[in-house]
Amino acid sequence: MPSTAIVTVEKMLESLPEEVQERVVEHLREYILDLQDELQWDALFKRTQDKLAAAARRAQKEIAAGKAEPMDFGQL
């Protein structure tokens, strides 16, 4: 059974001319794809957050110990 939100969107779409409905659907498709990308990035970040924090702590220790050198972006 569709959610209340889906029923509401469906009724809103039905009130529009067909060519406008198609434009709205295309916008929704793009928006949903963007949201799915964001959700994937969020999930990836959560899985690696501990490793990123550990790397940042190591970098801070190396800087404090004088072991770090400034980044030479020309070497990239």
Residue, then its C-alpha position, 0 to 999 in steps of 0.5 A: m500500500p502506498s504511503t500518504a506522501i506518495v498518494t499526495v504526490e500522485k494526486m498533485l501530478e494528476s491535476l497537471p496536464e500530461e506534458v507537465q507531468e512528464r517534466v515533473v517526473e523527470h525532475l523527480r527522477e534527477y532529484i531522487l538520483d542525487l539523493q541516492d548518491e548522497l546516501q551512498w556517500d554518507a554510508l561510505f563516510k560512516r564506514t571510513q570515519d574511524k580510519l579518517a579520525a585515526a589518520a588525522r591523529r597520526a598526522q597531528k602527532e607527526i606534526a607535533a614531533g616535527k616529523a611532518e613536511p609541508m606538502d609539495f603540490g608540484q609533486l602531485 
